[in-house]
């Protein structure tokens, strides 16, 4: 994910978040089995941290702080992990 974010850091924020959501959704569909929820939330959090770093490396000036990033997430929603397959039913 880190490599993909760095390769696509020059893409508009709207398009970057849209593509990121598609990648996250695919990851959640693949790994969304019982008892894997914590690791999927961990993956989401690490991805958000990497996105923060990538967005701030676009220019010499710092583009976002954490409050600004959270405000951006109110406009551009980030996919939330979900369990798609229950191993016990």
PyMOL Python script that loads the backbone (N, CA, C, O; Angstrom):
from pymol import cmd

cmd.read_pdbstr("""\
ATOM      1  N   UNK A   1       0.823  -1.178   0.000  1.00  0.00           N
ATOM      2  CA  UNK A   1       0.000   0.000   0.000  1.00  0.00           C
ATOM      3  C   UNK A   1       0.878   1.257   0.000  1.00  0.00           C
ATOM      4  O   UNK A   1       0.575   2.243  -0.671  1.00  0.00           O
ATOM      5  N   UNK A   2       1.966   1.198   0.763  1.00  0.00           N
ATOM      6  CA  UNK A   2       2.865   2.343   0.848  1.00  0.00           C
ATOM      7  C   UNK A   2       3.444   2.692  -0.519  1.00  0.00           C
ATOM      8  O   UNK A   2       3.481   3.859  -0.909  1.00  0.00           O
ATOM      9  N   UNK A   3       3.887   1.684  -1.230  1.00  0.00           N
ATOM     10  CA  UNK A   3       4.453   1.904  -2.558  1.00  0.00           C
ATOM     11  C   UNK A   3       3.413   2.486  -3.506  1.00  0.00           C
ATOM     12  O   UNK A   3       3.712   3.410  -4.263  1.00  0.00           O
ATOM     13  N   UNK A   4       2.213   1.961  -3.471  1.00  0.00           N
ATOM     14  CA  UNK A   4       1.144   2.467  -4.335  1.00  0.00           C
ATOM     15  C   UNK A   4       0.827   3.923  -4.010  1.00  0.00           C
ATOM     16  O   UNK A   4       0.635   4.730  -4.920  1.00  0.00           O
ATOM     17  N   UNK A   5       0.771   4.268  -2.726  1.00  0.00           N
ATOM     18  CA  UNK A   5       0.483   5.654  -2.337  1.00  0.00           C
ATOM     19  C   UNK A   5       1.573   6.599  -2.827  1.00  0.00           C
ATOM     20  O   UNK A   5       1.274   7.683  -3.326  1.00  0.00           O
ATOM     21  N   UNK A   6       2.825   6.202  -2.689  1.00  0.00           N
ATOM     22  CA  UNK A   6       3.907   7.065  -3.144  1.00  0.00           C
ATOM     23  C   UNK A   6       3.925   7.203  -4.664  1.00  0.00           C
ATOM     24  O   UNK A   6       4.278   8.263  -5.180  1.00  0.00           O
ATOM     25  N   UNK A   7       3.554   6.161  -5.377  1.00  0.00           N
ATOM     26  CA  UNK A   7       3.519   6.239  -6.836  1.00  0.00           C
ATOM     27  C   UNK A   7       2.378   7.127  -7.329  1.00  0.00           C
ATOM     28  O   UNK A   7       2.471   7.705  -8.412  1.00  0.00           O
ATOM     29  N   UNK A   8       1.322   7.241  -6.561  1.00  0.00           N
ATOM     30  CA  UNK A   8       0.140   7.991  -6.979  1.00  0.00           C
ATOM     31  C   UNK A   8      -0.064   9.275  -6.186  1.00  0.00           C
ATOM     32  O   UNK A   8      -1.185   9.779  -6.115  1.00  0.00           O
ATOM     33  N   UNK A   9       0.977   9.804  -5.599  1.00  0.00           N
ATOM     34  CA  UNK A   9       0.801  10.985  -4.760  1.00  0.00           C
ATOM     35  C   UNK A   9       0.518  12.254  -5.558  1.00  0.00           C
ATOM     36  O   UNK A   9       0.061  13.242  -4.982  1.00  0.00           O
ATOM     37  N   UNK A  10       0.773  12.257  -6.850  1.00  0.00           N
ATOM     38  CA  UNK A  10       0.499  13.441  -7.651  1.00  0.00           C
ATOM     39  C   UNK A  10      -0.932  13.469  -8.203  1.00  0.00           C
ATOM     40  O   UNK A  10      -1.303  14.409  -8.906  1.00  0.00           O
ATOM     41  N   UNK A  11      -1.726  12.459  -7.894  1.00  0.00           N
ATOM     42  CA  UNK A  11      -3.124  12.388  -8.329  1.00  0.00           C
ATOM     43  C   UNK A  11      -3.944  13.320  -7.442  1.00  0.00           C
ATOM     44  O   UNK A  11      -3.608  13.524  -6.275  1.00  0.00           O
ATOM     45  N   UNK A  12      -5.013  13.884  -7.990  1.00  0.00           N
ATOM     46  CA  UNK A  12      -5.888  14.750  -7.206  1.00  0.00           C
ATOM     47  C   UNK A  12      -6.392  13.990  -5.982  1.00  0.00           C
ATOM     48  O   UNK A  12      -6.584  12.775  -6.028  1.00  0.00           O
ATOM     49  N   UNK A  13      -6.600  14.709  -4.902  1.00  0.00           N
ATOM     50  CA  UNK A  13      -7.005  14.081  -3.635  1.00  0.00           C
ATOM     51  C   UNK A  13      -8.298  13.298  -3.786  1.00  0.00           C
ATOM     52  O   UNK A  13      -8.419  12.195  -3.253  1.00  0.00           O
ATOM     53  N   UNK A  14      -9.262  13.851  -4.504  1.00  0.00           N
ATOM     54  CA  UNK A  14     -10.548  13.175  -4.699  1.00  0.00           C
ATOM     55  C   UNK A  14     -10.355  11.832  -5.399  1.00  0.00           C
ATOM     56  O   UNK A  14     -10.914  10.820  -4.977  1.00  0.00           O
ATOM     57  N   UNK A  15      -9.571  11.828  -6.457  1.00  0.00           N
ATOM     58  CA  UNK A  15      -9.329  10.594  -7.208  1.00  0.00           C
ATOM     59  C   UNK A  15      -8.462   9.613  -6.414  1.00  0.00           C
ATOM     60  O   UNK A  15      -8.650   8.399  -6.503  1.00  0.00           O
ATOM     61  N   UNK A  16      -7.513  10.144  -5.639  1.00  0.00           N
ATOM     62  CA  UNK A  16      -6.654   9.288  -4.823  1.00  0.00           C
ATOM     63  C   UNK A  16      -7.466   8.553  -3.765  1.00  0.00           C
ATOM     64  O   UNK A  16      -7.276   7.355  -3.555  1.00  0.00           O
ATOM     65  N   UNK A  17      -8.374   9.269  -3.096  1.00  0.00           N
ATOM     66  CA  UNK A  17      -9.184   8.641  -2.053  1.00  0.00           C
ATOM     67  C   UNK A  17     -10.160   7.644  -2.679  1.00  0.00           C
ATOM     68  O   UNK A  17     -10.433   6.596  -2.093  1.00  0.00           O
ATOM     69  N   UNK A  18     -10.684   7.960  -3.856  1.00  0.00           N
ATOM     70  CA  UNK A  18     -11.602   7.042  -4.538  1.00  0.00           C
ATOM     71  C   UNK A  18     -10.893   5.729  -4.883  1.00  0.00           C
ATOM     72  O   UNK A  18     -11.439   4.650  -4.655  1.00  0.00           O
ATOM     73  N   UNK A  19      -9.686   5.819  -5.429  1.00  0.00           N
ATOM     74  CA  UNK A  19      -8.921   4.619  -5.767  1.00  0.00           C
ATOM     75  C   UNK A  19      -8.473   3.879  -4.499  1.00  0.00           C
ATOM     76  O   UNK A  19      -8.440   2.649  -4.468  1.00  0.00           O
ATOM     77  N   UNK A  20      -8.134   4.634  -3.469  1.00  0.00           N
ATOM     78  CA  UNK A  20      -7.743   4.028  -2.206  1.00  0.00           C
ATOM     79  C   UNK A  20      -8.904   3.233  -1.607  1.00  0.00           C
ATOM     80  O   UNK A  20      -8.701   2.145  -1.068  1.00  0.00           O
ATOM     81  N   UNK A  21     -10.105   3.769  -1.701  1.00  0.00           N
ATOM     82  CA  UNK A  21     -11.274   3.054  -1.190  1.00  0.00           C
ATOM     83  C   UNK A  21     -11.512   1.752  -1.943  1.00  0.00           C
ATOM     84  O   UNK A  21     -11.901   0.752  -1.341  1.00  0.00           O
ATOM     85  N   UNK A  22     -11.284   1.753  -3.250  1.00  0.00           N
ATOM     86  CA  UNK A  22     -11.423   0.515  -4.024  1.00  0.00           C
ATOM     87  C   UNK A  22     -10.403  -0.520  -3.572  1.00  0.00           C
ATOM     88  O   UNK A  22     -10.724  -1.702  -3.448  1.00  0.00           O
ATOM     89  N   UNK A  23      -9.170  -0.075  -3.325  1.00  0.00           N
ATOM     90  CA  UNK A  23      -8.131  -0.996  -2.864  1.00  0.00           C
ATOM     91  C   UNK A  23      -8.461  -1.526  -1.470  1.00  0.00           C
ATOM     92  O   UNK A  23      -8.295  -2.716  -1.202  1.00  0.00           O
ATOM     93  N   UNK A  24      -8.926  -0.648  -0.588  1.00  0.00           N
ATOM     94  CA  UNK A  24      -9.282  -1.083   0.763  1.00  0.00           C
ATOM     95  C   UNK A  24     -10.452  -2.053   0.739  1.00  0.00           C
ATOM     96  O   UNK A  24     -10.449  -3.043   1.469  1.00  0.00           O
ATOM     97  N   UNK A  25     -11.446  -1.783  -0.088  1.00  0.00           N
ATOM     98  CA  UNK A  25     -12.604  -2.666  -0.176  1.00  0.00           C
ATOM     99  C   UNK A  25     -12.194  -4.055  -0.657  1.00  0.00           C
ATOM    100  O   UNK A  25     -12.682  -5.058  -0.136  1.00  0.00           O
ATOM    101  N   UNK A  26     -11.308  -4.123  -1.638  1.00  0.00           N
ATOM    102  CA  UNK A  26     -10.800  -5.411  -2.106  1.00  0.00           C
ATOM    103  C   UNK A  26     -10.041  -6.137  -1.006  1.00  0.00           C
ATOM    104  O   UNK A  26     -10.173  -7.351  -0.849  1.00  0.00           O
ATOM    105  N   UNK A  27      -9.250  -5.394  -0.248  1.00  0.00           N
ATOM    106  CA  UNK A  27      -8.518  -5.991   0.871  1.00  0.00           C
ATOM    107  C   UNK A  27      -9.497  -6.533   1.908  1.00  0.00           C
ATOM    108  O   UNK A  27      -9.307  -7.638   2.417  1.00  0.00           O
ATOM    109  N   UNK A  28     -10.530  -5.777   2.224  1.00  0.00           N
ATOM    110  CA  UNK A  28     -11.525  -6.208   3.215  1.00  0.00           C
ATOM    111  C   UNK A  28     -12.303  -7.427   2.735  1.00  0.00           C
ATOM    112  O   UNK A  28     -12.620  -8.310   3.532  1.00  0.00           O
ATOM    113  N   UNK A  29     -12.612  -7.484   1.454  1.00  0.00           N
ATOM    114  CA  UNK A  29     -13.329  -8.650   0.925  1.00  0.00           C
ATOM    115  C   UNK A  29     -12.462  -9.902   1.007  1.00  0.00           C
ATOM    116  O   UNK A  29     -12.965 -10.992   1.279  1.00  0.00           O
ATOM    117  N   UNK A  30     -11.161  -9.748   0.774  1.00  0.00           N
ATOM    118  CA  UNK A  30     -10.273 -10.897   0.796  1.00  0.00           C
ATOM    119  C   UNK A  30      -9.988 -11.370   2.225  1.00  0.00           C
ATOM    120  O   UNK A  30     -10.001 -12.571   2.496  1.00  0.00           O
ATOM    121  N   UNK A  31      -9.730 -10.432   3.133  1.00  0.00           N
ATOM    122  CA  UNK A  31      -9.340 -10.781   4.493  1.00  0.00           C
ATOM    123  C   UNK A  31     -10.481 -10.679   5.501  1.00  0.00           C
ATOM    124  O   UNK A  31     -10.253 -10.860   6.697  1.00  0.00           O
ATOM    125  N   UNK A  32     -11.702 -10.395   5.051  1.00  0.00           N
ATOM    126  CA  UNK A  32     -12.824 -10.191   5.949  1.00  0.00           C
ATOM    127  C   UNK A  32     -13.455 -11.474   6.439  1.00  0.00           C
ATOM    128  O   UNK A  32     -14.594 -11.780   6.086  1.00  0.00           O
ATOM    129  N   UNK A  33     -12.732 -12.231   7.247  1.00  0.00           N
ATOM    130  CA  UNK A  33     -13.252 -13.468   7.826  1.00  0.00           C
ATOM    131  C   UNK A  33     -13.328 -13.299   9.346  1.00  0.00           C
ATOM    132  O   UNK A  33     -12.784 -12.343   9.899  1.00  0.00           O
ATOM    133  N   UNK A  34     -13.995 -14.217  10.003  1.00  0.00           N
ATOM    134  CA  UNK A  34     -14.169 -14.156  11.449  1.00  0.00           C
ATOM    135  C   UNK A  34     -12.831 -14.003  12.175  1.00  0.00           C
ATOM    136  O   UNK A  34     -11.823 -14.583  11.773  1.00  0.00           O
ATOM    137  N   UNK A  35     -12.842 -13.223  13.236  1.00  0.00           N
ATOM    138  CA  UNK A  35     -11.690 -12.985  14.104  1.00  0.00           C
ATOM    139  C   UNK A  35     -10.535 -12.265  13.415  1.00  0.00           C
ATOM    140  O   UNK A  35      -9.410 -12.308  13.913  1.00  0.00           O
ATOM    141  N   UNK A  36     -10.775 -11.615  12.303  1.00  0.00           N
ATOM    142  CA  UNK A  36      -9.722 -10.852  11.642  1.00  0.00           C
ATOM    143  C   UNK A  36     -10.039  -9.358  11.657  1.00  0.00           C
ATOM    144  O   UNK A  36      -9.338  -8.573  11.019  1.00  0.00           O
ATOM    145  N   UNK A  37     -11.072  -8.963  12.367  1.00  0.00           N
ATOM    146  CA  UNK A  37     -11.502  -7.569  12.387  1.00  0.00           C
ATOM    147  C   UNK A  37     -10.451  -6.624  12.934  1.00  0.00           C
ATOM    148  O   UNK A  37     -10.257  -5.534  12.395  1.00  0.00           O
ATOM    149  N   UNK A  38      -9.772  -7.026  13.996  1.00  0.00           N
ATOM    150  CA  UNK A  38      -8.765  -6.153  14.602  1.00  0.00           C
ATOM    151  C   UNK A  38      -7.622  -5.877  13.629  1.00  0.00           C
ATOM    152  O   UNK A  38      -7.137  -4.748  13.548  1.00  0.00           O
ATOM    153  N   UNK A  39      -7.199  -6.880  12.905  1.00  0.00           N
ATOM    154  CA  UNK A  39      -6.096  -6.689  11.951  1.00  0.00           C
ATOM    155  C   UNK A  39      -6.528  -5.829  10.771  1.00  0.00           C
ATOM    156  O   UNK A  39      -5.723  -5.075  10.224  1.00  0.00           O
ATOM    157  N   UNK A  40      -7.794  -5.939  10.376  1.00  0.00           N
ATOM    158  CA  UNK A  40      -8.275  -5.093   9.284  1.00  0.00           C
ATOM    159  C   UNK A  40      -8.353  -3.637   9.729  1.00  0.00           C
ATOM    160  O   UNK A  40      -8.013  -2.742   8.955  1.00  0.00           O
ATOM    161  N   UNK A  41      -8.794  -3.381  10.962  1.00  0.00           N
ATOM    162  CA  UNK A  41      -8.789  -2.018  11.489  1.00  0.00           C
ATOM    163  C   UNK A  41      -7.368  -1.490  11.611  1.00  0.00           C
ATOM    164  O   UNK A  41      -7.119  -0.310  11.362  1.00  0.00           O
ATOM    165  N   UNK A  42      -6.436  -2.355  11.993  1.00  0.00           N
ATOM    166  CA  UNK A  42      -5.030  -1.981  12.074  1.00  0.00           C
ATOM    167  C   UNK A  42      -4.499  -1.605  10.684  1.00  0.00           C
ATOM    168  O   UNK A  42      -3.780  -0.617  10.541  1.00  0.00           O
ATOM    169  N   UNK A  43      -4.848  -2.382   9.677  1.00  0.00           N
ATOM    170  CA  UNK A  43      -4.433  -2.089   8.304  1.00  0.00           C
ATOM    171  C   UNK A  43      -4.999  -0.742   7.854  1.00  0.00           C
ATOM    172  O   UNK A  43      -4.303   0.047   7.214  1.00  0.00           O
ATOM    173  N   UNK A  44      -6.260  -0.485   8.191  1.00  0.00           N
ATOM    174  CA  UNK A  44      -6.889   0.797   7.827  1.00  0.00           C
ATOM    175  C   UNK A  44      -6.161   1.957   8.495  1.00  0.00           C
ATOM    176  O   UNK A  44      -5.890   2.971   7.851  1.00  0.00           O
ATOM    177  N   UNK A  45      -5.845   1.820   9.768  1.00  0.00           N
ATOM    178  CA  UNK A  45      -5.164   2.888  10.489  1.00  0.00           C
ATOM    179  C   UNK A  45      -3.779   3.150   9.918  1.00  0.00           C
ATOM    180  O   UNK A  45      -3.384   4.304   9.755  1.00  0.00           O
ATOM    181  N   UNK A  46      -3.041   2.097   9.615  1.00  0.00           N
ATOM    182  CA  UNK A  46      -1.705   2.263   9.017  1.00  0.00           C
ATOM    183  C   UNK A  46      -1.797   2.912   7.638  1.00  0.00           C
ATOM    184  O   UNK A  46      -0.938   3.710   7.265  1.00  0.00           O
ATOM    185  N   UNK A  47      -2.831   2.570   6.889  1.00  0.00           N
ATOM    186  CA  UNK A  47      -3.024   3.176   5.579  1.00  0.00           C
ATOM    187  C   UNK A  47      -3.306   4.663   5.716  1.00  0.00           C
ATOM    188  O   UNK A  47      -2.792   5.465   4.936  1.00  0.00           O
ATOM    189  N   UNK A  48      -4.116   5.040   6.700  1.00  0.00           N
ATOM    190  CA  UNK A  48      -4.405   6.464   6.930  1.00  0.00           C
ATOM    191  C   UNK A  48      -3.131   7.203   7.329  1.00  0.00           C
ATOM    192  O   UNK A  48      -2.911   8.331   6.888  1.00  0.00           O
ATOM    193  N   UNK A  49      -2.292   6.586   8.155  1.00  0.00           N
ATOM    194  CA  UNK A  49      -1.031   7.210   8.539  1.00  0.00           C
ATOM    195  C   UNK A  49      -0.112   7.402   7.332  1.00  0.00           C
ATOM    196  O   UNK A  49       0.545   8.436   7.210  1.00  0.00           O
ATOM    197  N   UNK A  50      -0.064   6.411   6.443  1.00  0.00           N
ATOM    198  CA  UNK A  50       0.749   6.543   5.234  1.00  0.00           C
ATOM    199  C   UNK A  50       0.178   7.605   4.308  1.00  0.00           C
ATOM    200  O   UNK A  50       0.932   8.358   3.691  1.00  0.00           O
ATOM    201  N   UNK A  51      -1.148   7.674   4.204  1.00  0.00           N
ATOM    202  CA  UNK A  51      -1.788   8.703   3.388  1.00  0.00           C
ATOM    203  C   UNK A  51      -1.449  10.091   3.919  1.00  0.00           C
ATOM    204  O   UNK A  51      -1.200  11.008   3.136  1.00  0.00           O
ATOM    205  N   UNK A  52      -1.435  10.253   5.223  1.00  0.00           N
ATOM    206  CA  UNK A  52      -1.065  11.523   5.849  1.00  0.00           C
ATOM    207  C   UNK A  52       0.341  11.939   5.437  1.00  0.00           C
ATOM    208  O   UNK A  52       0.570  13.093   5.075  1.00  0.00           O
ATOM    209  N   UNK A  53       1.279  11.003   5.492  1.00  0.00           N
ATOM    210  CA  UNK A  53       2.657  11.297   5.107  1.00  0.00           C
ATOM    211  C   UNK A  53       2.767  11.647   3.630  1.00  0.00           C
ATOM    212  O   UNK A  53       3.477  12.581   3.256  1.00  0.00           O
ATOM    213  N   UNK A  54       2.058  10.891   2.793  1.00  0.00           N
ATOM    214  CA  UNK A  54       2.124  11.117   1.342  1.00  0.00           C
ATOM    215  C   UNK A  54       1.544  12.475   0.987  1.00  0.00           C
ATOM    216  O   UNK A  54       2.125  13.202   0.182  1.00  0.00           O
ATOM    217  N   UNK A  55       0.410  12.826   1.574  1.00  0.00           N
ATOM    218  CA  UNK A  55      -0.205  14.117   1.264  1.00  0.00           C
ATOM    219  C   UNK A  55       0.664  15.274   1.726  1.00  0.00           C
ATOM    220  O   UNK A  55       0.632  16.344   1.118  1.00  0.00           O
ATOM    221  N   UNK A  56       1.428  15.090   2.772  1.00  0.00           N
ATOM    222  CA  UNK A  56       2.300  16.159   3.251  1.00  0.00           C
ATOM    223  C   UNK A  56       3.618  16.232   2.487  1.00  0.00           C
ATOM    224  O   UNK A  56       4.350  17.211   2.629  1.00  0.00           O
ATOM    225  N   UNK A  57       3.934  15.233   1.690  1.00  0.00           N
ATOM    226  CA  UNK A  57       5.156  15.273   0.896  1.00  0.00           C
ATOM    227  C   UNK A  57       4.919  15.812  -0.518  1.00  0.00           C
ATOM    228  O   UNK A  57       5.833  15.803  -1.343  1.00  0.00           O
ATOM    229  N   UNK A  58       3.731  16.269  -0.797  1.00  0.00           N
ATOM    230  CA  UNK A  58       3.431  16.805  -2.123  1.00  0.00           C
ATOM    231  C   UNK A  58       4.140  18.128  -2.370  1.00  0.00           C
ATOM    232  O   UNK A  58       4.488  18.432  -3.510  1.00  0.00           O
ATOM    233  N   UNK A  59       4.357  18.902  -1.349  1.00  0.00           N
ATOM    234  CA  UNK A  59       5.022  20.197  -1.503  1.00  0.00           C
ATOM    235  C   UNK A  59       5.987  20.392  -0.342  1.00  0.00           C
ATOM    236  O   UNK A  59       6.044  19.572   0.574  1.00  0.00           O
ATOM    237  N   UNK A  60       6.739  21.477  -0.388  1.00  0.00           N
ATOM    238  CA  UNK A  60       7.674  21.751   0.700  1.00  0.00           C
ATOM    239  C   UNK A  60       6.935  22.159   1.963  1.00  0.00           C
ATOM    240  O   UNK A  60       7.413  21.947   3.077  1.00  0.00           O
ATOM    241  N   UNK A  61       5.770  22.743   1.771  1.00  0.00           N
ATOM    242  CA  UNK A  61       4.944  23.140   2.904  1.00  0.00           C
ATOM    243  C   UNK A  61       4.105  21.974   3.379  1.00  0.00           C
ATOM    244  O   UNK A  61       3.725  21.118   2.580  1.00  0.00           O
ATOM    245  N   UNK A  62       3.817  21.926   4.642  1.00  0.00           N
ATOM    246  CA  UNK A  62       2.965  20.865   5.179  1.00  0.00           C
ATOM    247  C   UNK A  62       1.527  21.140   4.785  1.00  0.00           C
ATOM    248  O   UNK A  62       0.993  22.202   5.105  1.00  0.00           O
ATOM    249  N   UNK A  63       0.896  20.211   4.102  1.00  0.00           N
ATOM    250  CA  UNK A  63      -0.450  20.408   3.576  1.00  0.00           C
ATOM    251  C   UNK A  63      -1.532  20.152   4.615  1.00  0.00           C
ATOM    252  O   UNK A  63      -2.518  20.886   4.678  1.00  0.00           O
ATOM    253  N   UNK A  64      -1.357  19.139   5.412  1.00  0.00           N
ATOM    254  CA  UNK A  64      -2.388  18.729   6.365  1.00  0.00           C
ATOM    255  C   UNK A  64      -1.788  18.519   7.744  1.00  0.00           C
ATOM    256  O   UNK A  64      -0.644  18.086   7.878  1.00  0.00           O
ATOM    257  N   UNK A  65      -2.574  18.831   8.767  1.00  0.00           N
ATOM    258  CA  UNK A  65      -2.299  18.336  10.107  1.00  0.00           C
ATOM    259  C   UNK A  65      -3.386  17.307  10.394  1.00  0.00           C
ATOM    260  O   UNK A  65      -4.257  17.084   9.553  1.00  0.00           O
ATOM    261  N   UNK A  66      -3.353  16.679  11.564  1.00  0.00           N
ATOM    262  CA  UNK A  66      -4.319  15.600  11.819  1.00  0.00           C
ATOM    263  C   UNK A  66      -5.744  16.122  11.865  1.00  0.00           C
ATOM    264  O   UNK A  66      -6.669  15.436  11.432  1.00  0.00           O
ATOM    265  N   UNK A  67      -5.932  17.332  12.386  1.00  0.00           N
ATOM    266  CA  UNK A  67      -7.286  17.897  12.409  1.00  0.00           C
ATOM    267  C   UNK A  67      -7.789  18.160  10.995  1.00  0.00           C
ATOM    268  O   UNK A  67      -8.948  17.888  10.680  1.00  0.00           O
ATOM    269  N   UNK A  68      -6.915  18.688  10.149  1.00  0.00           N
ATOM    270  CA  UNK A  68      -7.290  18.936   8.760  1.00  0.00           C
ATOM    271  C   UNK A  68      -7.581  17.651   8.008  1.00  0.00           C
ATOM    272  O   UNK A  68      -8.486  17.603   7.175  1.00  0.00           O
ATOM    273  N   UNK A  69      -6.816  16.613   8.302  1.00  0.00           N
ATOM    274  CA  UNK A  69      -7.049  15.325   7.651  1.00  0.00           C
ATOM    275  C   UNK A  69      -8.396  14.744   8.076  1.00  0.00           C
ATOM    276  O   UNK A  69      -9.126  14.193   7.252  1.00  0.00           O
ATOM    277  N   UNK A  70      -8.727  14.868   9.371  1.00  0.00           N
ATOM    278  CA  UNK A  70     -10.021  14.388   9.840  1.00  0.00           C
ATOM    279  C   UNK A  70     -11.168  15.178   9.229  1.00  0.00           C
ATOM    280  O   UNK A  70     -12.231  14.615   8.966  1.00  0.00           O
ATOM    281  N   UNK A  71     -10.971  16.483   8.997  1.00  0.00           N
ATOM    282  CA  UNK A  71     -11.987  17.287   8.307  1.00  0.00           C
ATOM    283  C   UNK A  71     -12.135  16.822   6.863  1.00  0.00           C
ATOM    284  O   UNK A  71     -13.246  16.782   6.334  1.00  0.00           O
ATOM    285  N   UNK A  72     -11.021  16.468   6.221  1.00  0.00           N
ATOM    286  CA  UNK A  72     -11.077  15.969   4.847  1.00  0.00           C
ATOM    287  C   UNK A  72     -11.844  14.654   4.790  1.00  0.00           C
ATOM    288  O   UNK A  72     -12.560  14.393   3.824  1.00  0.00           O
ATOM    289  N   UNK A  73     -11.697  13.817   5.831  1.00  0.00           N
ATOM    290  CA  UNK A  73     -12.392  12.530   5.848  1.00  0.00           C
ATOM    291  C   UNK A  73     -13.890  12.685   6.054  1.00  0.00           C
ATOM    292  O   UNK A  73     -14.645  11.743   5.814  1.00  0.00           O
ATOM    293  N   UNK A  74     -14.332  13.857   6.494  1.00  0.00           N
ATOM    294  CA  UNK A  74     -15.772  14.100   6.558  1.00  0.00           C
ATOM    295  C   UNK A  74     -16.352  14.273   5.162  1.00  0.00           C
ATOM    296  O   UNK A  74     -17.515  13.952   4.919  1.00  0.00           O
ATOM    297  N   UNK A  75     -15.539  14.779   4.253  1.00  0.00           N
ATOM    298  CA  UNK A  75     -15.965  14.958   2.860  1.00  0.00           C
ATOM    299  C   UNK A  75     -15.708  13.694   2.062  1.00  0.00           C
ATOM    300  O   UNK A  75     -16.600  13.194   1.377  1.00  0.00           O
ATOM    301  N   UNK A  76     -14.482  13.174   2.148  1.00  0.00           N
ATOM    302  CA  UNK A  76     -14.096  11.960   1.434  1.00  0.00           C
ATOM    303  C   UNK A  76     -14.051  10.819   2.433  1.00  0.00           C
ATOM    304  O   UNK A  76     -13.094  10.702   3.199  1.00  0.00           O
ATOM    305  N   UNK A  77     -15.059   9.990   2.434  1.00  0.00           N
ATOM    306  CA  UNK A  77     -15.163   8.890   3.391  1.00  0.00           C
ATOM    307  C   UNK A  77     -14.152   7.791   3.053  1.00  0.00           C
ATOM    308  O   UNK A  77     -13.924   7.481   1.884  1.00  0.00           O
ATOM    309  N   UNK A  78     -13.558   7.214   4.083  1.00  0.00           N
ATOM    310  CA  UNK A  78     -12.647   6.082   3.932  1.00  0.00           C
ATOM    311  C   UNK A  78     -13.401   4.817   4.336  1.00  0.00           C
ATOM    312  O   UNK A  78     -14.101   4.805   5.349  1.00  0.00           O
ATOM    313  N   UNK A  79     -13.259   3.765   3.550  1.00  0.00           N
ATOM    314  CA  UNK A  79     -13.957   2.502   3.815  1.00  0.00           C
ATOM    315  C   UNK A  79     -13.641   1.980   5.217  1.00  0.00           C
ATOM    316  O   UNK A  79     -12.506   2.051   5.687  1.00  0.00           O
ATOM    317  N   UNK A  80     -14.670   1.460   5.862  1.00  0.00           N
ATOM    318  CA  UNK A  80     -14.524   0.864   7.182  1.00  0.00           C
ATOM    319  C   UNK A  80     -14.543  -0.653   7.015  1.00  0.00           C
ATOM    320  O   UNK A  80     -15.362  -1.177   6.260  1.00  0.00           O
ATOM    321  N   UNK A  81     -13.646  -1.371   7.713  1.00  0.00           N
ATOM    322  CA  UNK A  81     -13.602  -2.827   7.583  1.00  0.00           C
ATOM    323  C   UNK A  81     -14.895  -3.495   8.054  1.00  0.00           C
ATOM    324  O   UNK A  81     -15.589  -2.997   8.940  1.00  0.00           O
ATOM    325  N   UNK A  82     -15.191  -4.624   7.438  1.00  0.00           N
ATOM    326  CA  UNK A  82     -16.383  -5.380   7.765  1.00  0.00           C
ATOM    327  C   UNK A  82     -16.080  -6.845   7.560  1.00  0.00           C
ATOM    328  O   UNK A  82     -15.321  -7.208   6.661  1.00  0.00           O
ATOM    329  N   UNK A  83     -16.670  -7.697   8.393  1.00  0.00           N
ATOM    330  CA  UNK A  83     -16.510  -9.141   8.255  1.00  0.00           C
ATOM    331  C   UNK A  83     -17.506  -9.622   7.197  1.00  0.00           C
ATOM    332  O   UNK A  83     -18.711  -9.439   7.365  1.00  0.00           O
ATOM    333  N   UNK A  84     -17.029 -10.226   6.125  1.00  0.00           N
ATOM    334  CA  UNK A  84     -17.859 -10.683   5.030  1.00  0.00           C
ATOM    335  C   UNK A  84     -18.150 -12.173   5.107  1.00  0.00           C
ATOM    336  O   UNK A  84     -19.176 -12.623   4.598  1.00  0.00           O
ATOM    337  N   UNK A  85     -17.271 -12.946   5.732  1.00  0.00           N
ATOM    338  CA  UNK A  85     -17.435 -14.393   5.794  1.00  0.00           C
ATOM    339  C   UNK A  85     -17.308 -14.844   7.241  1.00  0.00           C
ATOM    340  O   UNK A  85     -16.306 -14.573   7.902  1.00  0.00           O
ATOM    341  N   UNK A  86     -18.333 -15.535   7.724  1.00  0.00           N
ATOM    342  CA  UNK A  86     -18.269 -16.103   9.063  1.00  0.00           C
ATOM    343  C   UNK A  86     -17.823 -17.558   8.946  1.00  0.00           C
ATOM    344  O   UNK A  86     -18.411 -18.333   8.192  1.00  0.00           O
ATOM    345  N   UNK A  87     -16.806 -17.916   9.675  1.00  0.00           N
ATOM    346  CA  UNK A  87     -16.278 -19.277   9.607  1.00  0.00           C
ATOM    347  C   UNK A  87     -17.084 -20.261  10.452  1.00  0.00           C
ATOM    348  O   UNK A  87     -16.832 -21.466  10.411  1.00  0.00           O
ATOM    349  N   UNK A  88     -18.049 -19.756  11.215  1.00  0.00           N
ATOM    350  CA  UNK A  88     -18.737 -20.601  12.182  1.00  0.00           C
ATOM    351  C   UNK A  88     -20.217 -20.788  11.874  1.00  0.00           C
ATOM    352  O   UNK A  88     -20.940 -21.335  12.707  1.00  0.00           O
ATOM    353  N   UNK A  89     -20.687 -20.363  10.732  1.00  0.00           N
ATOM    354  CA  UNK A  89     -22.100 -20.551  10.395  1.00  0.00           C
ATOM    355  C   UNK A  89     -22.263 -21.579   9.305  1.00  0.00           C
ATOM    356  O   UNK A  89     -23.387 -21.867   8.892  1.00  0.00           O
TER     357      UNK A  89
END
""", "prot")
cmd.dss("prot")
cmd.show_as("cartoon", "prot")
cmd.util.cbc("prot")
cmd.orient("prot")
